[in-house]
Amino acid sequence: MNKHTSLLFAVTKAGAVVSRRFSAHGLSFADFMIMQHLDSSPDQKLRRVDLAEKMGLTASGITRLILPLEKIGIIERLDDDSDARARFSALTKAGKALLKDATATLEERAEEIFENLPAKDIAAATELLLSIK
């Protein structure tokens, strides 16, 4: 196996560990990421296509993830007054409260996962992974 393939295996394993260890408040890690992107967007809402891009998913992939969150009242669908075809997603009041609780849990778990890594290595790994397009 070459070094590039080994890196892909390592990144995938790390993602699986994170997903497994962060299963709290009834959310998957992907659910948490969606909620965080919505909360941190300038208007606290995003078009589904923009959310899909931020998550590295297709439009249909993001729709499959969002629908259950809409059904349980964490995310709401908003229409765009200026474009009848556009749909936005935003957190509901309950979604914002859940995100606050889930963020505290995630931060604790992230510290546990990375407790043995020096800060400079965490920063370097973050920069490396964010450079992947």
Secondary structure, 3 states (H helix, E strand, C coil): CCHHHHHHHHHHHHHHHHHHHCCECCECHHHHHHHHHHHHCCCCEEEHHHHHHHHCCCHHHHHHHHHHHHHCCCEEEEEECCEEEEEEEEECHHHHHHHHHHHHHHHHHHHHHCCCCCHHHHHHHHHHHHCCC
